[in-house]
Amino acid sequence: MKSEPLFPFVAAAVIAGTLLALAIPARASDGTQVTRKGTWTNAAGGTGTASSTTTRANGTAKTQGTWTNAAGGTGNWQSQRSWNPATQTGTVTGSATRPNGNTANWQGTATKTAPGTFSDKGTITLSNGKTYTYSGTDTKEAPGTWDRQGVVTTPSGSQIGRNVVTSVSGGTGTRTATSTLPTGQTVTHTSTFTQTSATVAQSSPSP
């Protein structure tokens, strides 16, 4: 549907937030659960809803999310991320299912290159067998604000520029994603959301 973001962009939007979940270390003895709920609007005037829950603990983060498109169809996604503080590197895997049943799977790696700066790269594979690659850099611009500059490369070699700015303050947030297509056309996708955090006790390992 014209009002629904291109599916690789759905995966790219999810990936844009994967490093942020690991940017603030969780305490060793307990986990942190972050819930986001909000709405999105695209350049064509389409609107919908989105929600996600991320649980972080001991260098890992797991997220379950859903979204609705402009026609009311529901899609879902999930991701798993791990971070090694000794090497300052991480991995990410995930998948998304579009309202029509089509799927996307992604995997990638990330590296902390400087204080407040992470770079990542990986692949996105669609259910039709087509594979896209992505790369990007996430930079902390201010407390609660991250700027991502990235590129998605299509199977034919064309490149789509991606800029995503996410800001969270006082339990509310905004995200603006701007894609620059190979033709030079720009497409903007904006979202607003509320964010709540809670501490979740972790189970003790069995002796």
C-alpha positions, 0 to 999 in steps of 0.5 A, a space after each residue: 500500500 502506498 501509505 505503508 513504508 517500504 518494507 526494508 525501511 521498516 527493518 531499517 527503522 527498527 535497526 536504527 534503535 537497536 544500539 540505543 537499547 544497549 547504550 545505557 548499561 543495565 545493573 548486573 543484578 536486575 533488568 530494565 524494561 522500557 515500553 514505548 507507545 505512540 503514533 507515526 505519520 508518513 509523507 503520504 499522509 498515512 498514519 498508524 500506531 506502534 508499540 514496543 517493549 525492551 528488556 535489558 540485562 547483563 549486556 543483552 536486550 530483547 524487544 517485542 514490537 507491533 505496528 499498525 498501517 494506515 489501513 489498520 493491518 498489524 505487523 510485528 517484529 522482534 530483535 535480540 542484541 548482545 554487547 561485550 563490554 570488554 571488546 566494545 562490540 555487539 551483535 543484533 538479529 531480528 525479524 519482522 512480519 508485515 500485515 500481508 505476511 511478508 517477512 524480513 530478517 536481519 543480522 549485523 554487528 556493532 562497534 563503539 568507536 568513541 564515547 557516545 558513538 556507535 557504528 554498525 553494519 549488516 544485512 536485511 533479507 526479505 521473504 522473496 529472497 532479496 538481500 539489502 545491506 545497511 550501515 550507519 553511525 549513531 551519535 549522542 548529540 545531547 542527553 536523550 538525543 541520538 542522531 543516526 546517519 546510515 545507508 541502505 543498499 538495494 540488491 541492484 546496488 542503488 543506495 538510500 540515505 537514512 537519517 534518524 533523529 530520536 529524542 526522549 525527555 521526561 517520558 515523551 519522545 519523537 523520532 524523525 526518519 528521512 530517507 533519500 531515494 536514488 532519484 534524489 526524492 526525500 521521504 519523511 516518517 515521523 513518530 511521537 511516543 510515550 516511554 516508561 521504564 521499570 526495574 525487573 528482578 532477574 532470576 538467580 541461576 540454579 546452583 
